[in-house]
Amino acid sequence: MLATVNKITSYLEELAPLSIALPGDPVGLQLGRPGAEVSRALVALDPDQSAVDEAASIGAELLVTHHPLFYHKLTSINESFPEGALVAGAIRNKLNIYSAHSNYDVSPQGVTYQLAKTMDLPLENAVVLEAAGSEQLLKLVVFIPAGHEDNIRNALAAAGAGQIGRYSHCTFQTGGTGTFMPGEGTSPFIGTGGQLEKVDELRLETILPAARRAAVIEALNEAHPYEEAAYDLYPLELEGKAVGLGLLLDLPGPLSLQELLQKCRDRLDVNNLRCWNAGKDSFKRIALCGGSGGSLIRHAAGLEADIFISGDFRYHDLKEAEGHGLALIDAGHDATEKPGVDHLRQYLERKLQAGGYGTEVCLQTSAGAKWS
Ligand SMILES: [Zn+2]
């Protein structure tokens, strides 16, 4: 069985909901048909000509990228120009293109989280550098025939419900009597058609992030013994986990600038590093942002970071950091986002396998333009 573009994008949006994208960012399906079947998907940082060519050469029907295709407004699709030729070629090859950009930047398991994981930095007490909002939370109430509650609780927890801080499987249950009358054409788990049934049931309540809604309801319907599971979903006023750009974390012990630079070389497979040492011998509080972190310098300084590791720092960013006494390492825009791109491939492969789909997920192997 092959997944459709729509199925694959629903998996991506569990990880990076479109609702948390920064205002005006053109995220989501850039080009294509949601119902198209996908035998192979290619994951890349950029929707550039090298990625579109590689998708065609391996027979991929879907290209998943971090950077959006329509970041700058197109006024024509004229093949005399590179961007027109790119879009026209993708349409001719029936290539679907989907981008998870700022929604993946600010997602709790997003680009910077993956960068920190790849660099083996401690994430337990990490906080965002610049908050962009918080996860929306929902309350789920489901009615379960007595004896099936543990099975359903476990299925809901595995799908992402019932997590409060570091506690999982958080629910509340109370007993009562459920009633129903099976109608024509039903095959009820309990009861007989046309007769009112009264059943000992449990009301099980739990909490979930709105982004997990589809996965949790799918798990509920699979685990519930009834033909028609009865449940309610309520929006909550509670603030969920903060989402935002960049992360701040504390190392267990201080590292020297040389040790941090070596970590970048080893873990991010990058040789072209630029740095500025603010005159400190060692660094313990690290600010981190995959991509371009220049706009977050004041946030990193405000949170008393010793050093900020990101990409694309400009001369004026350096001067701003100097004013704050904040050291900088520029490890490159692409190198600091590569862990996030690798994770997209692994994540999709895992979800598709678990869903029973035969769709293959590949990572781009050809290279577009790179600084040397
Ligand atoms: Zn980027």
Residues whose N, C-alpha, C, O or C-beta is under 5 A from the ligand:
A	BS01	ZN	G291
